[in-house]
Amino acid sequence: MIPNNKKLLIFFFISLSSISAYSQTDINNCNAFKKGVFAYRDSATNTIREFRRTGKHQVETDKQTGVSIKYKIEWISACAYKLTQLYANTKDARKKNNSWLVYTIVATTANSYTYQCSCSNKNDVHGTVVKME
C-alpha cells in the first residue's frame, strides 16, 4: 500500500503533466504556418489584410488602401516569431522601417492559428490568421 503523502505527490505530478500537455500549442501544427498565403482582420482598421510568407520574408498587403509592407521573419521558437519591417510603399508606413514585433501562436486548427503580440505600445494584440493556400 502506498502512503498518503506519496499518493498525493503522484497525483500532483500526473495532474501537472496533464495540464501542461493541454496548455501548449502542438509544435507540429505551428510548422504548417511557416510558408503560404494567409489573411487576417486588422483590429485597428477593421480591414482584411493578406500576406504571403516564405522562409525568411513576409509581404503584407491591405487590399483597400494598397499599402504593402515587407518584413523579415525570424522564428525564435517553434511557435513564436519576430517580424522586422524592412520596406513599405507609403511614406507614413516607412516610418516604422526597422521596427519589430514578436508574435506567439497560442492555438492552432488545421487551417488557422490564434496569435498574441505584446506590442511596443503595451497593448496586448491578439487575433486569428487563416491559411488561404
Salt bridges, closest charged atoms under 4 A:
ASP42 OD2 - ARG49 NE 3.35
GLU50 OE1 - LYS63 NZ 3.81
GLU60 OE2 - ARG49 NH1 2.99
ASP62 OD2 - ARG49 NH2 3.78
GLU74 OE2 - LYS72 NZ 3.84
ASP92 OD1 - LYS95 NZ 3.49
